[in-house]
């Protein structure tokens, strides 16, 4: 259902999402792949390789709270899919355009613009259910199979098409070149109408199975279609790879007619995730003015209070942030609210209060990944490196080899003057993301930093391992990719 904050920002979001001033993620160089068929293992390898590029791109959003929300929502939908045979990983892309995309291997990217534009959780779930269906029905593999006799290097073209069409290009001159190049490939690799109808059908069934409103898919697609009816050039990136026709909308409506209509309330987690995204869009003073207006009209709205607190903090208006936070905490006690409160306190140099708030939240809500990350980060801000290292080491026993916690471990080691250990932890974080060359650079720095014999032995062993893997990957690329 629509909320006050969503209604108020509808026009603003439309302007942001269709302005065409967004840079696309940088494209990977996948080499010559024209002789490769897309088996399940190849699809997984290709997806991992594309994700390697995405993780190193500044558009990849490292936000533990958004990641947790998207993966909880995505896992719920994937389990409700009629063919739940794939493993999925959902990630956020910091881009205000309306888009989501499925990559080979079950990776699903979600633009922040899509989260902000969804008027209710069922609309967002509808788009994700549709993307999950593209994966579960093996549409990407089918496209490659159809194009296997093409003169295009099919897999490389697929990767380029997937990434190039994700958002509008930033510079007009570069946009013309990029669009001309990408669209020539895109015409052969877009999801077909058959794929779209199948993904719609499976997606609607998934929504119903997951206890969302199937009408969310229809209302969202209808709104996209209405916004671009008289100006095809203003079509959001999502419609480039997912052709939307009147027949397709009619087919969805016909299927909805066969199921009982129902309203599904939005989760508080969705509202706060959307508020967090909205608070980061546009200039900070403009965001503060917008959310002041929403809160003035709807003083009890938790989503609006969260967004105003976050945007005030971003704008440097600490007084407003503190005052609004007090009202927010009277109405909601969630991990995201506790984390926001800690950020407000840290901004005011109230490190002890921030740490106490996070400890209380951990005790109340359990050790969630975002709270654990916020706790370790707060300790580092408080210059309590030894305690931070101890805490992060404990968290790594729960989230073994997690890149974000390994980076926190690196920061703790550097804070303690343990430079070799710091570079080693940073290398491990990069290694877990398959960023082998930067990881090797960190290991070289660790070797130069000195350290005891035991640490140097680990560094040398890790260095040999990654150099061998990098050579193997290069050889595989020359032979197969």
KOLBA-452838 format. One record per residue (C-alpha): x, y, z. Coordinates in steps of 0.5 Angstrom, whole numbers, padded with zeros to 4 digits, always signed. Layout:
N
XYZ...
end
This chain:
481
+0000+0000+0000+0002+0007-0001+0005+0011+0004+0005+0019+0005+0013+0019+0004+0012+0015-0003+0006+0019-0005+0010+0026-0003+0016+0024-0007+0013+0021-0013+0014+0027-0018+0022+0028-0015+0023+0020-0016+0020+0021-0023+0025+0026-0025+0031+0023-0022+0030+0016-0025+0029+0019-0032+0034+0024-0032+0039+0020-0036+0045+0023-0032+0047+0016-0029+0054+0013-0031+0053+0005-0032+0057+0000-0029+0064-0001-0032+0064-0007-0037+0068-0013-0036+0073-0015-0041+0071-0023-0042+0076-0024-0048+0074-0029-0053+0068-0033-0051+0065-0035-0058+0067-0043-0058+0064-0044-0051+0057-0047-0049+0053-0044-0043+0053-0051-0039+0051-0050-0031+0058-0049-0029+0060-0044-0035+0054-0040-0033+0056-0040-0025+0063-0038-0028+0061-0033-0032+0057-0030-0027+0062-0030-0022+0067-0026-0027+0062-0021-0028+0061-0020-0021+0068-0019-0020+0068-0013-0024+0062-0010-0021+0064-0011-0014+0070-0007-0016+0066-0001-0019+0064+0005-0015+0057+0003-0017+0057-0003-0012+0053-0001-0006+0056-0004+0000+0051-0003+0005+0050-0008+0010+0043-0006+0012+0040-0006+0005+0044-0012+0003+0041-0016+0009+0034-0013+0007+0034-0015+0000+0037-0022+0001+0032-0024+0006+0026-0021+0001+0030-0025-0005+0031-0031-0001+0023-0031+0001+0021-0031-0006+0026-0036-0009+0024-0041-0004+0017-0039-0006+0019-0040-0014+0016-0047-0017+0023-0049-0019+0027-0047-0013+0033-0050-0015+0038-0044-0016+0042-0041-0010+0041-0033-0011+0045-0027-0008+0042-0020-0009+0046-0014-0008+0044-0006-0009+0047-0002-0014+0048+0006-0013+0044+0008-0018+0037+0012-0018+0034+0009-0025+0029+0004-0024+0032-0002-0026+0034-0009-0023+0037-0015-0027+0039-0022-0027+0046-0025-0028+0048-0032-0030+0049-0036-0024+0044-0033-0020+0046-0026-0018+0041-0021-0018+0042-0013-0018+0037-0008-0015+0038-0001-0017+0037+0004-0011+0032+0008-0016+0028+0001-0016+0027+0001-0008+0025+0008-0008+0020+0008-0014+0016+0002-0011+0010+0005-0008+0009-0002-0004+0013-0008-0002+0009-0012-0007+0011-0008-0013+0019-0009-0011+0017-0016-0009+0014-0017-0016+0020-0014-0020+0025-0019-0016+0020-0025-0017+0020-0024-0025+0028-0023-0025+0028-0030-0020+0024-0033-0026+0029-0031-0031+0034-0035-0027+0030-0041-0025+0027-0042-0032+0034-0042-0035+0033-0036-0040+0040-0033-0040+0042-0040-0042+0037-0041-0048+0039-0034-0051+0046-0036-0051+0044-0043-0054+0040-0039-0060+0045-0035-0061+0051-0040-0061+0052-0040-0069+0052-0032-0069+0058-0029-0071+0058-0025-0064+0062-0028-0059+0056-0030-0055+0058-0030-0048+0062-0023-0048+0056-0020-0052+0051-0022-0046+0055-0020-0041+0056-0013-0044+0049-0013-0046+0047-0014-0039+0051-0009-0036+0051-0003-0041+0043-0003-0041+0043-0002-0033+0043+0005-0033+0043+0011-0038+0050+0014-0039+0053+0020-0036+0056+0024-0041+0051+0026-0048+0057+0024-0053+0059+0018-0049+0052+0016-0049+0051+0016-0056+0057+0012-0057+0055+0007-0052+0048+0006-0054+0050+0005-0061+0055+0000-0059+0051-0004-0054+0044-0004-0057+0047-0007-0063+0048-0013-0059+0042-0012-0055+0037-0013-0060+0040-0020-0061+0040-0021-0053+0034-0018-0050+0029-0023-0047+0024-0025-0052+0016-0024-0051+0016-0031-0049+0021-0031-0044+0017-0025-0041+0011-0028-0041+0014-0034-0038+0017-0030-0032+0011-0026-0031+0007-0032-0030+0012-0036-0026+0013-0029-0022+0006-0028-0020+0005-0035-0018+0012-0034-0014+0008-0027-0011+0002-0031-0009+0006-0037-0006+0010-0032-0002+0004-0028+0001+0005-0022-0003+0000-0019-0007+0001-0021-0014-0003-0015-0016+0004-0011-0014+0007-0013-0021+0001-0011-0025+0001-0004-0022+0008-0003-0022+0009-0005-0030+0003-0001-0031+0006+0005-0028+0012+0004-0032+0008+0004-0039+0004+0010-0037+0010+0014-0036+0013+0012-0042+0007+0012-0047+0009+0019-0050+0016+0019-0050+0020+0012-0052+0026+0016-0051+0025+0017-0043+0024+0009-0042+0027+0007-0036+0033+0002-0036+0029-0004-0034+0024-0003-0040+0030-0004-0045+0032-0011-0043+0024-0013-0041+0020-0011-0047+0013-0009-0044+0007-0009-0049+0000-0008-0048-0001-0015-0049+0003-0017-0044+0000-0012-0039-0007-0015-0041-0004-0022-0040-0002-0021-0033-0009-0018-0031-0012-0024-0034-0008-0028-0030-0010-0024-0024-0017-0024-0025-0016-0032-0024-0014-0030-0017-0017-0027-0011-0015-0020-0010-0012-0018-0003-0008-0012+0001-0002-0014+0004+0001-0009+0009+0008-0007+0008+0014-0009+0013+0017-0004+0017+0024-0007+0014+0022-0005+0007+0019+0002+0010+0026+0003+0013+0030+0001+0007+0026+0005+0002+0027+0011+0007+0035+0010+0008+0035+0010+0000+0031+0016-0001+0035+0020+0004+0041+0019+0000+0038+0022-0007+0039+0029-0009+0042+0035-0005+0042+0034+0002+0039+0041+0004+0033+0039-0001+0032+0032+0002+0031+0036+0009+0026+0040+0006+0022+0035+0003+0022+0031+0009+0021+0036+0013+0014+0037+0009+0012+0030+0010+0014+0030+0017+0009+0036+0018+0004+0033+0015+0005+0026+0018+0008+0027+0024+0007+0019+0026+0010+0016+0020+0016+0012+0022+0019+0012+0015+0019+0020+0014+0022+0021+0021+0027+0016+0019+0029+0019+0012+0029+0026+0016+0034+0024+0021+0038+0021+0016+0038+0027+0011+0039+0032+0017+0045+0028+0019+0047+0028+0012+0046+0035+0011+0050+0037+0018+0044+0039+0021+0045+0035+0028+0040+0039+0032+0035+0037+0027+0037+0030+0027+0037+0029+0034+0030+0032+0035+0027+0028+0030+0031+0021+0032+0028+0022+0039+0021+0022+0036+0023+0016+0031+0025+0012+0037+0019+0013+0041+0015+0010+0035+0020+0004+0033+0025+0000+0036+0029-0004+0030+0036-0005+0029+0036+0000+0023+0034+0005+0028+0039+0003+0033+0044+0004+0028+0042+0010+0026+0042+0013+0033+0049+0010+0034+0051+0014+0027+0048+0021+0030+0051+0020+0037+0058+0018+0033+0057+0025+0029+0057+0028+0036+0063+0025+0039+0059+0021+0044+0062+0015+0043+0061+0012+0049+0053+0013+0048+0054+0010+0041+0057+0004+0043+0052+0003+0049+0046+0004+0044+0049-0002+0040+0051-0007+0045+0043-0006+0048+0041-0007+0041+0045-0013+0040+0043-0016+0046+0035-0015+0044+0035-0017+0037+0041-0022+0037+0048-0021+0033+0045-0019+0026+0050-0018+0021+0049-0010+0020+0049-0009+0028+0055-0013+0028+0059-0009+0023+0056-0002+0026+0059-0005+0033+0066-0006+0030+0066+0000+0026+0064+0004+0032+0069+0001+0036+0074+0004+0031+0071+0011+0031+0072+0011+0038+0080+0009+0037+0079+0002+0041+0083-0002+0036+0085-0008+0041+0077-0008+0043+0075-0008+0036+0080-0013+0033+0077-0018+0039+0070-0017+0037+0071-0017+0029+0075-0024+0031+0069-0026+0034+0064-0024+0029+0069-0028+0024+0067-0034+0027+0060-0033+0025+0061-0030+0018+0067-0034+0016+0072-0030+0011+0066-0025+0010+0070-0019+0006+0067-0013+0010+0069-0016+0017+0076-0018+0014+0076-0010+0012+0074-0008+0019+0080-0013+0022+0085-0010+0017+0083-0003+0020+0084-0006+0027+0091-0008+0025+0093-0002+0022+0090+0002+0028+0094-0002+0033+0100-0001+0028+0100-0008+0026+0101-0006+0018+0103-0013+0016+0097-0016+0019+0093-0011+0016+0095-0012+0009+0094-0019+0010+0087-0018+0012+0086-0013+0007+0089-0019+0002+0084-0024+0005+0078-0019+0004+0080-0018-0004+0081-0025-0005+0074-0027-0002+0071-0023-0008+0076-0026-0013+0080-0019-0014+0086-0023-0015+0091-0018-0017+0089-0013-0012+0090-0018-0007+0097-0020-0009+0099-0012-0009+0097-0012-0001+0101-0019+0000+0107-0015-0003+0106-0009+0002+0105-0014+0007+0111-0018+0006+0115-0011+0006+0112-0009+0012+0116-0014+0016+0113-0018+0022+0114-0024+0025+0116-0031+0022+0109-0034+0023+0106-0028+0020+0111-0028+0014+0110-0035+0013+0102-0034+0012+0104-0028+0007+0109-0032+0003+0104-0038+0002+0098-0034+0001+0102-0030-0005+0104-0037-0008+0097-0039-0008+0094-0033-0011+0100-0032-0016+0098-0039-0018+0091-0038-0019+0092-0031-0023+0096-0035-0028+0091-0041-0028+0085-0036-0029+0089-0032-0035+0090-0039-0038+0083-0041-0038+0081-0034-0041+0086-0035-0047+0083-0042-0048+0076-0042-0046+0073-0035-0045
end
